[in-house]
Amino acid sequence: MERVKVLVVGAGPAGIACGIEAKNAGIEPTVILEKAPYVCDTIERLYRPGKRVDAIYRGVEVEPIGICKFETETKEAFLERIKKWIEEYKLDIRLNSEVNYIKRVDGLYEITVNSEPKFLADFVVIAIGIFGQPKKPDYPIPKEVKNRVFFEPPNICPSSGKVLVVGGGDTAAEVASFLCGNCEVYLSYRRPQFFRINPVNLKILEERVAQGRVKLLLGTDIEGIEAEGERVKVRYRDGKVDTYDFIYYCLGGSTPKGFLKYIGIEFDLEDRPKLKEFYETNLPGVFLAGDIAVPKGSIQLAFNTAHLIIKAIKERL
């Protein structure tokens, strides 16, 4: 495994700022991991051409305290600014690198990337944004089954049951592979074949299918669901009907809450991560930056969280 001082999860504005602050502080090596094929994924994908990237969010002006600062500008200008910063500070960014798990091992943190342990780090900064709620299907979810229908990856595998996973991306593959340890799992995808799953996840999924632990329902589209006793009845567009104990929708846009709980980060009664000084979690040396650390924060505030986190890490080093 690769040994680093600081491992940053996410190459959005907060993650980029962490890399810049660490570089300026002489903290090496610092590596930034990004699951998307490009940096600033949310802005790149979801902002229309010419859309403003606001320095002042909801009328609240934030005074810059670190290196990174900007004025309100277009999407294109902001992305160009980020590109120049990456080049100027020679940031080590690894794209297409999705972090699956983080655990403490002999005083360091072992980071699993694309389903393989890849890094050992002294400190971890999680800078994944909360933009976008989990995508939901067009048809209604009856209130009678809401406790059996989920839109986030599970933290705990049910002890048994027949489960339907809906989706065709990495999250769907990972959830199906995880749940088949205890459950009878079916994976429904509307296309006749997968094309968005990374090779590692696809290999694992194919192994589970070959073992008979996951049944693929390719080329299937769900028309609607309804309650049938304590179970969920699913009606497919081809006329088929089946019932399940649980349904997990993996349609994209999920928040990072499930991941944070999965790695052991504690939440308060308002379902916000419990944070100490400098945005440190209950896991020593694991920090949160950006939106997940500061509710309803701006990009400038995300930059400021990065400055404070790296300052705290430098003092400890």
C-alpha positions as CSV (number, residue, x, y, z in Angstrom):
1,M,0.0,0.0,0.0
2,E,1.0,3.6,-0.7
3,R,2.0,5.5,2.5
4,V,0.9,9.2,2.7
5,K,0.7,11.9,5.4
6,V,-2.8,13.2,4.3
7,L,-5.4,11.4,2.3
8,V,-8.2,13.7,1.0
9,V,-11.4,12.0,-0.2
10,G,-13.1,14.1,-2.9
11,A,-11.7,16.6,-5.5
12,G,-14.4,19.2,-5.2
13,P,-13.7,22.7,-4.1
14,A,-13.1,21.7,-0.4
15,G,-10.8,18.8,-1.4
16,I,-8.8,20.9,-3.8
17,A,-8.4,23.6,-1.1
18,C,-7.1,20.9,1.3
19,G,-4.5,19.8,-1.2
20,I,-3.4,23.4,-1.8
21,E,-3.2,24.2,1.9
22,A,-1.3,21.0,2.6
23,K,1.2,21.7,-0.2
24,N,1.7,25.3,1.1
25,A,2.3,23.9,4.6
26,G,4.9,21.4,3.2
27,I,2.8,18.4,4.2
28,E,4.0,15.6,1.9
29,P,2.8,13.3,0.5
30,T,-0.8,14.4,0.2
31,V,-3.0,12.6,-2.2
32,I,-6.5,13.5,-3.3
33,L,-8.9,10.7,-4.4
34,E,-11.9,11.4,-6.7
35,K,-14.4,8.8,-7.8
36,A,-15.4,10.8,-10.9
37,P,-13.3,11.1,-14.1
38,Y,-12.8,14.8,-13.4
39,V,-12.5,17.3,-10.6
40,C,-15.4,19.4,-9.3
41,D,-17.8,16.7,-10.4
42,T,-21.0,18.5,-9.2
43,I,-20.2,21.8,-10.9
44,E,-18.9,20.0,-14.1
45,R,-22.0,17.8,-14.5
46,L,-24.9,19.7,-12.9
47,Y,-24.2,23.4,-13.6
48,R,-25.5,24.6,-17.0
49,P,-23.1,26.5,-19.3
50,G,-22.6,30.1,-18.0
51,K,-24.2,29.4,-14.6
52,R,-22.9,31.5,-11.8
53,V,-20.7,30.0,-9.1
54,D,-21.5,32.3,-6.1
55,A,-18.9,33.5,-3.6
56,I,-21.8,34.9,-1.4
57,Y,-24.3,32.1,-0.7
58,R,-27.8,33.1,0.5
59,G,-26.7,36.6,1.2
60,V,-24.0,35.5,3.7
61,E,-20.6,36.9,2.9
62,V,-17.7,34.9,4.2
63,E,-14.2,36.4,4.8
64,P,-11.5,34.3,3.3
65,I,-8.9,33.1,5.8
66,G,-6.8,30.8,3.7
67,I,-5.1,30.6,0.3
68,C,-8.2,29.9,-1.8
69,K,-10.6,32.8,-2.5
70,F,-12.6,33.9,-5.5
71,E,-15.3,36.3,-6.6
72,T,-18.6,35.3,-8.1
73,E,-17.9,34.0,-11.6
74,T,-19.2,31.7,-14.3
75,K,-19.0,27.9,-14.2
76,E,-16.3,28.0,-16.9
77,A,-14.2,30.7,-15.2
78,F,-14.4,28.9,-11.9
79,L,-13.3,25.5,-13.4
80,E,-10.4,27.3,-15.2
81,R,-9.4,28.8,-11.8
82,I,-9.4,25.3,-10.3
83,K,-7.3,23.9,-13.2
84,K,-4.7,26.7,-12.7
85,W,-4.5,26.0,-9.0
86,I,-4.0,22.3,-9.6
87,E,-1.2,23.0,-12.0
88,E,0.4,25.8,-9.8
89,Y,0.5,23.6,-6.7
90,K,1.2,20.4,-8.5
91,L,-1.6,18.5,-6.7
92,D,-1.5,14.7,-6.7
93,I,-5.1,13.9,-7.7
94,R,-6.1,10.3,-8.6
95,L,-9.3,10.2,-10.6
96,N,-11.7,7.3,-11.0
97,S,-10.7,6.3,-7.5
98,E,-13.7,5.6,-5.3
99,V,-13.1,5.2,-1.6
100,N,-15.1,2.2,-0.2
101,Y,-13.9,1.9,3.3
102,I,-11.6,3.6,5.9
103,K,-10.4,1.7,9.0
104,R,-7.8,2.2,11.8
105,V,-4.8,-0.1,11.6
106,D,-1.9,0.2,14.1
107,G,-2.3,4.0,14.5
108,L,-2.8,4.7,10.8
109,Y,-5.8,4.7,8.5
110,E,-6.1,2.0,5.8
111,I,-8.1,3.3,2.8
112,T,-9.8,0.9,0.5
113,V,-10.1,2.2,-3.1
114,N,-12.1,0.5,-5.8
115,S,-12.5,-2.5,-3.5
116,E,-8.8,-2.9,-2.8
117,P,-6.7,-1.6,0.2
118,K,-4.5,1.0,-1.5
119,F,-3.3,3.6,1.1
120,L,-2.0,4.0,4.6
121,A,-2.4,7.6,5.9
122,D,-1.7,9.5,9.1
123,F,-4.7,11.8,8.5
124,V,-7.8,11.6,6.4
125,V,-9.9,14.5,5.3
126,I,-13.3,13.6,3.8
127,A,-14.5,16.3,1.5
128,I,-17.4,14.8,-0.3
129,G,-20.3,17.1,-0.9
130,I,-24.0,16.7,0.0
131,F,-25.3,18.3,-3.2
132,G,-28.3,16.4,-4.5
133,Q,-30.6,14.1,-2.7
134,P,-30.9,10.5,-3.7
135,K,-32.8,10.1,-7.0
136,K,-36.2,8.4,-6.7
137,P,-38.4,6.7,-9.3
138,D,-41.2,8.5,-11.1
139,Y,-43.9,6.3,-9.6
140,P,-45.1,6.9,-6.0
141,I,-43.8,5.0,-3.0
142,P,-46.8,3.9,-0.8
143,K,-46.5,5.0,2.8
144,E,-47.3,1.4,3.9
145,V,-43.9,0.2,2.5
146,K,-41.7,3.1,3.3
147,N,-39.9,1.2,6.1
148,R,-39.0,-1.5,3.5
149,V,-37.9,0.8,0.6
150,F,-34.5,2.5,0.8
151,F,-32.6,5.1,-1.2
152,E,-29.3,5.0,0.5
153,P,-26.8,2.1,0.6
154,P,-27.3,-0.1,3.7
155,N,-25.1,0.2,6.8
156,I,-26.1,-3.3,8.0
157,C,-27.2,-6.3,6.0
158,P,-30.6,-7.7,6.9
159,S,-30.3,-11.1,8.5
160,S,-32.5,-12.7,5.8
161,G,-35.1,-12.0,3.2
162,K,-35.7,-11.5,-0.5
163,V,-34.2,-8.3,-1.7
164,L,-34.5,-6.3,-4.9
165,V,-31.7,-3.8,-5.8
166,V,-32.6,-1.3,-8.6
167,G,-29.9,0.4,-10.6
168,G,-27.0,-0.3,-13.0
169,G,-24.0,1.6,-11.6
170,D,-21.3,0.9,-9.0
171,T,-23.5,1.5,-6.0
172,A,-26.1,-1.0,-7.2
173,A,-23.3,-3.6,-7.8
174,E,-21.8,-3.0,-4.4
175,V,-25.1,-3.1,-2.6
176,A,-26.1,-6.3,-4.3
177,S,-22.7,-7.9,-3.6
178,F,-23.0,-6.8,0.0
179,L,-26.6,-8.0,0.7
180,C,-26.2,-11.4,-0.9
181,G,-24.2,-12.5,2.2
182,N,-27.5,-13.0,4.1
183,C,-30.3,-12.4,1.6
184,E,-31.7,-13.7,-1.7
185,V,-30.8,-10.8,-4.0
186,Y,-32.2,-9.7,-7.4
187,L,-30.7,-6.9,-9.3
188,S,-33.0,-5.0,-11.7
189,Y,-31.5,-2.8,-14.5
190,R,-33.5,-1.4,-17.3
191,R,-30.7,-1.8,-19.9
192,P,-29.8,-5.2,-21.4
193,Q,-26.2,-4.9,-20.1
194,F,-24.1,-2.9,-17.7
195,F,-21.8,-0.2,-19.0
196,R,-21.2,2.1,-16.0
197,I,-19.7,-0.3,-13.5
198,N,-15.9,-0.2,-12.9
199,P,-14.0,-3.4,-13.7
200,V,-13.4,-4.4,-10.0
201,N,-17.1,-4.1,-9.0
202,L,-18.2,-5.8,-12.2
203,K,-15.8,-8.7,-11.5
204,I,-17.1,-9.1,-8.0
205,L,-20.7,-8.9,-9.2
206,E,-20.1,-11.5,-11.9
207,E,-18.6,-13.9,-9.3
208,R,-21.7,-13.5,-7.1
209,V,-23.9,-14.2,-10.1
210,A,-21.9,-17.3,-11.0
211,Q,-22.3,-18.5,-7.5
212,G,-26.0,-18.1,-7.7
213,R,-26.1,-15.5,-4.9
214,V,-27.3,-12.6,-7.1
215,K,-29.9,-13.0,-9.9
216,L,-29.8,-10.5,-12.7
217,L,-33.0,-9.0,-14.1
218,L,-31.5,-7.1,-17.0
219,G,-33.7,-5.3,-19.5
220,T,-36.5,-4.9,-16.8
221,D,-38.3,-1.7,-16.0
222,I,-40.5,-1.2,-13.0
223,E,-44.0,0.2,-13.6
224,G,-44.9,0.6,-9.9
225,I,-44.9,-0.9,-6.4
226,E,-47.5,-1.5,-3.8
227,A,-47.9,-3.1,-0.4
228,E,-48.8,-6.8,-0.1
229,G,-49.1,-7.6,3.6
230,E,-45.7,-6.8,5.1
231,R,-44.0,-7.2,1.7
232,V,-43.6,-5.1,-1.4
233,K,-45.2,-6.1,-4.7
234,V,-43.4,-5.0,-7.8
235,R,-45.1,-4.6,-11.1
236,Y,-42.8,-4.7,-14.2
237,R,-43.7,-3.1,-17.5
238,D,-43.5,-6.5,-19.3
239,G,-46.4,-7.7,-17.1
240,K,-44.5,-9.7,-14.6
241,V,-45.2,-9.3,-10.9
242,D,-43.0,-10.4,-7.9
243,T,-42.8,-9.6,-4.2
244,Y,-39.8,-8.7,-2.0
245,D,-39.1,-8.1,1.6
246,F,-36.9,-5.0,0.9
247,I,-36.1,-2.8,-2.1
248,Y,-32.9,-0.7,-2.4
249,Y,-32.9,2.0,-5.1
250,C,-29.4,2.9,-6.3
251,L,-30.2,5.5,-8.9
252,G,-27.5,8.1,-8.1
253,G,-27.3,11.3,-6.1
254,S,-27.0,9.6,-2.7
255,T,-25.7,11.7,0.2
256,P,-22.6,10.6,2.1
257,K,-24.4,10.0,5.4
258,G,-24.5,6.2,4.9
259,F,-20.8,6.1,4.1
260,L,-19.8,8.2,7.1
261,K,-21.8,6.0,9.4
262,Y,-20.4,2.9,7.8
263,I,-16.9,3.8,8.6
264,G,-17.8,4.7,12.2
265,I,-18.4,8.4,12.3
266,E,-21.0,9.3,15.0
267,F,-24.0,11.5,14.4
268,D,-26.0,13.8,16.8
269,L,-29.7,13.8,17.4
270,E,-30.3,16.1,14.4
271,D,-28.5,13.5,12.2
272,R,-25.5,15.7,11.7
273,P,-21.9,14.4,12.1
274,K,-20.5,15.0,15.6
275,L,-17.5,17.3,15.2
276,K,-14.9,18.6,17.5
277,E,-12.6,21.6,17.0
278,F,-11.3,22.0,13.5
279,Y,-14.0,19.7,12.1
280,E,-12.5,16.6,13.5
281,T,-14.8,13.6,13.9
282,N,-14.9,11.0,16.7
283,L,-12.3,9.1,14.7
284,P,-8.9,10.7,15.8
285,G,-7.3,12.3,12.8
286,V,-10.3,12.0,10.5
287,F,-11.8,15.4,9.5
288,L,-14.8,16.6,7.5
289,A,-14.4,19.5,5.1
290,G,-17.0,21.5,3.1
291,D,-20.7,20.9,3.0
292,I,-20.7,17.8,5.2
293,A,-18.9,19.8,7.9
294,V,-20.8,23.1,7.7
295,P,-24.5,23.0,7.0
296,K,-25.7,25.3,4.2
297,G,-22.2,26.5,3.6
298,S,-20.8,28.3,0.6
299,I,-17.8,27.4,-1.5
300,Q,-15.7,30.1,0.3
301,L,-16.7,28.6,3.7
302,A,-15.6,25.2,2.3
303,F,-12.2,26.8,1.4
304,N,-12.0,28.1,5.0
305,T,-12.7,24.7,6.5
306,A,-9.8,23.3,4.5
307,H,-7.5,26.0,5.8
308,L,-8.4,25.3,9.5
309,I,-8.1,21.5,9.1
310,I,-4.7,21.6,7.5
311,K,-3.5,24.1,10.1
312,A,-4.5,21.7,12.8
313,I,-2.8,18.8,11.1
314,K,0.4,20.8,10.6
315,E,0.4,21.6,14.4
316,R,0.2,17.9,15.2
317,L,2.9,17.0,12.8
